[in-house]
Amino acid sequence: MPPTLPIALVTGANTGIGRVTARELARAGYRVFLACRSPVRTRPVLEEIAAVAPGVPAEWLALDLADLDSVRACAQDFLARGLPLHLLVNNAGLAAVGGTTAQGFEKAFGTNHLGHFLLTKLLLPRLCDSAPARIVTVASRAHERAGGIDWEALRAPKRGLVGWPEYSVSKLANVLFSAELGRRLQGTGVTTYALHPGVVASDIWRRVPQPLRWLMTRRMIGPEEGARTTLHCALAPERAGETGLYYVRCAPRAPSAVGQDTALAAELWQRSETWVADGR
């Protein structure tokens, strides 16, 4: 194995946008770690990578973002290998899932934001040591629907069939987190990117009951097109000097006014630090 291969870790890489992202990163010459819950569902992706990028290593890492203990174990599993890390893609996401995470947070927020917050925090020293490096977080234009963050509601299960309010708040948290992380990492050589991939017909909607799911997804784009902006943020040379921005269709775009609230971003960061430290 060539010692100079850059290394990427992609969450939720066994399906949808994550699958395409992992495959194309391997094709671009990255050694890819696919951080997912199921080894069985990840195996076809590993086989696909082996077919399109022969000789480029790809490996599964166990990760359940809805359980902070699993996040810690995943980070430790990677760090114990002593490898550099040049790219972290916080891709995994879910919607329309009831209940709470293992630590009692609303499922979308706990998975889409808090699990990724902890994973990024644990891998950050390695990313800084490996600079230049990038952290790409898949957010959504759904963040524009969120007028703020109700901190108390983050402890309650979703309301309604689809859970749009909860999903929108989790995506707002993605945007705020990426921007705040960019500010905190100025001068380190690690740059951050949040993005809207398009409205993608992916497994994220699998818990929406039929026929509502069919009505929602029939005009959505596919994962191949949905991964374009992720890959652009991860690979485009012209983005190397940018950090903390939000991207739509491979170009920077201003997020919502709330998504630009630096005070809210700082408060979210501080609360997230407390939550992942306490585990409750």
C-alpha positions, 0 to 999 in steps of 0.5 A, a space after each residue: 500500500 502506498 504510504 502517501 495515500 490521503 485518508 478519509 472517514 465518511 459516516 453513513 457510507 453504506 447507502 445514499 449520498 455516503 455510499 457515492 461519496 466513499 466510492 468517489 473518494 476511493 476513486 480519487 485515491 483516498 484510503 476510505 474508512 466507512 463508519 456505519 452501524 451495519 457491517 452487512 450493509 457496508 459490505 456491498 459498498 466495500 466490494 464496489 470500491 474494490 471494483 472501481 478503485 483496485 488496490 485502494 484500501 477501504 474498511 468498515 468502522 462500527 459507529 452508531 451516532 445515536 449512542 455517544 459510547 459508540 462514537 467514542 469507541 469508533 474514534 478510539 478504533 481509528 486513532 489506535 491505528 496511528 494513521 493520519 486523517 485528511 478528510 472527515 465527512 459528517 454525512 450520516 443523517 436520519 429523519 422521521 424517527 421517533 424516540 430518543 438516543 441512548 443518552 436521551 436526546 431527540 433522535 434527529 438532533 442527537 444523531 445528526 448533530 450531537 454524535 457528529 459533534 463528539 466524533 469531530 471533537 475526538 478526531 480533531 487533534 489527528 486532523 490538525 496533526 494531518 493538516 491540510 485537512 477538511 471537515 465536511 458536514 452534510 446539512 440541508 436547506 431545511 435549516 431555513 425552516 428553523 427559527 431557533 433552537 428550543 433547548 428543552 425540546 431537544 429532550 423530547 421525541 419528535 412530534 408528528 409523522 415526519 418530524 420536520 421541525 426536529 429535522 430542521 433544528 438538527 440541520 440548523 445545528 449542522 450549519 452553526 456547528 460547521 461555522 463555529 468550528 471554522 472560526 475555532 480552527 483559523 490558522 490550523 490548516 483544517 478547514 470546514 464546510 457545510 452544505 445542502 446536497 439537494 433534496 435527495 431520495 435516500 434512506 433518510 426518509 425510510 421511516 416515513 410511512 407510505 404513501 406519504 414517503 412516495 409522495 415526498 420522494 418522487 421528485 427528489 434527485 438521486 444520490 449520485 447527483 446529491 453527492 456532487 456538492 459533498 465531493 466538491 467541498 472535499 476535493 476542489 482545490 479552489 476551496 482549500 482556502 475557504 472555511 466555515 461557509 455553507 454551499 449549495 450546488 458547489 458554490 458558497 451561499 449565505 445560510 438563513 439569518 439564524 444560521 449566521 447567528 454567531 451567539 447561537 452557534 457559540 451557545 450550541 457549542 458550549 451546550 454540546 461540550 457539556 452534553 458529550 462530557 456528561 453523557 446526559 
